[in-house]
């Protein structure tokens, strides 16, 4: 019994570390909001080559079919892995956030 009590603080600290890891944002879903997608995905990953990501209106005119991710060139490009062509590909969570945003009608928040 005494050994169990001595191990309790260690077990609790390991559990707390795991919870912080989950709350770090790595495993949490990305919000499907244009402002978040623009600032965390499009601007750092796409704007170097595609200046149109700065404007939601231009993005909708050229790359997005609101309500239909599968018909949207933006989603097709990132889902297939053809974009971005340089550097790291988007995380699955990032691709899913873009899909959810488009499926929701690509609203402006």
C-alpha positions as CSV (number, residue, x, y, z in Angstrom):
1,X,0.0,0.0,0.0
2,X,2.8,2.4,0.9
3,X,4.5,1.8,-2.5
4,X,1.3,2.6,-4.3
5,X,1.0,5.9,-2.4
6,X,4.6,6.7,-3.3
7,X,3.9,6.1,-7.0
8,X,0.7,8.1,-7.1
9,X,2.4,11.5,-7.6
10,X,4.5,10.1,-10.5
11,X,1.3,8.7,-12.1
12,X,-0.5,11.9,-11.7
13,X,2.3,14.0,-13.2
14,X,2.5,11.7,-16.2
15,X,-1.2,12.0,-16.7
16,X,-1.0,15.8,-16.5
17,X,1.8,15.8,-19.1
18,X,-0.3,13.8,-21.5
19,X,-3.2,16.2,-21.1
20,X,-0.9,19.2,-21.8
21,X,0.3,17.4,-24.9
22,X,-3.3,17.0,-26.1
23,X,-4.1,20.6,-25.3
24,X,-1.0,21.9,-27.2
25,X,-3.1,22.2,-30.4
26,X,-1.3,19.4,-32.3
27,X,-4.1,16.9,-31.8
28,X,-7.0,19.4,-31.5
29,X,-8.9,20.1,-34.7
30,X,-8.2,23.4,-36.6
31,X,-11.2,25.8,-36.6
32,X,-13.0,25.8,-40.0
33,X,-13.0,29.6,-40.0
34,X,-11.6,31.7,-42.9
35,X,-9.6,34.0,-40.5
36,X,-7.9,31.0,-39.0
37,X,-7.3,29.2,-42.3
38,X,-6.0,32.4,-43.8
39,X,-3.6,33.2,-41.0
40,X,-2.3,29.7,-40.2
41,X,-2.5,27.9,-43.5
42,X,-2.9,30.1,-46.6
43,X,-0.6,33.0,-45.7
44,X,2.4,31.0,-44.4
45,X,2.1,28.1,-47.0
46,X,0.5,29.6,-50.1
47,X,1.0,33.4,-50.3
48,X,4.7,33.2,-51.4
49,X,3.5,32.0,-54.8
50,X,-0.3,32.9,-54.8
51,X,-1.0,36.4,-53.8
52,X,-4.8,35.8,-54.2
53,X,-5.0,34.1,-50.8
54,X,-5.0,37.5,-49.2
55,X,-8.5,38.1,-50.5
56,X,-11.4,35.8,-49.7
57,X,-13.3,37.2,-52.7
58,X,-10.5,36.3,-55.1
59,X,-10.1,32.9,-53.5
60,X,-13.8,32.2,-54.0
61,X,-13.7,33.4,-57.6
62,X,-10.7,31.3,-58.6
63,X,-10.3,28.3,-56.3
64,X,-13.3,27.5,-54.2
65,X,-16.8,26.3,-54.9
66,X,-18.7,27.1,-51.7
67,X,-20.4,24.1,-50.3
68,X,-18.5,21.6,-52.5
69,X,-15.0,20.8,-51.4
70,X,-14.6,18.1,-54.0
71,X,-15.3,20.5,-56.8
72,X,-12.9,23.2,-55.4
73,X,-9.5,23.4,-56.9
74,X,-8.1,24.6,-53.6
75,X,-9.2,21.5,-51.8
76,X,-8.2,19.2,-54.6
77,X,-4.7,20.7,-54.7
78,X,-4.0,20.4,-51.0
79,X,-5.7,17.1,-50.6
80,X,-3.8,15.5,-53.4
81,X,-0.5,16.8,-52.0
82,X,0.3,18.8,-55.2
83,X,0.2,22.0,-53.2
84,X,2.3,23.3,-51.7
85,X,5.0,22.1,-54.1
86,X,7.8,23.2,-51.8
87,X,8.3,22.5,-48.1
88,X,6.1,20.5,-45.9
89,X,2.7,19.3,-47.1
90,X,-0.3,20.4,-45.0
91,X,-1.2,18.4,-42.0
92,X,-4.3,16.2,-42.2
93,X,-5.9,18.5,-39.7
94,X,-5.2,21.5,-41.9
95,X,-6.6,19.8,-45.0
96,X,-9.7,18.8,-43.0
97,X,-10.2,22.4,-41.7
98,X,-10.1,23.7,-45.3
99,X,-12.6,21.0,-46.4
100,X,-15.0,21.8,-43.5
101,X,-14.8,25.5,-44.3
102,X,-15.6,25.0,-48.0
103,X,-18.4,22.5,-47.1
104,X,-19.9,25.1,-44.8
105,X,-20.2,27.4,-47.7
106,X,-16.8,29.2,-47.3
107,X,-18.2,31.8,-44.9
108,X,-16.4,34.9,-44.0
109,X,-16.0,35.3,-40.3
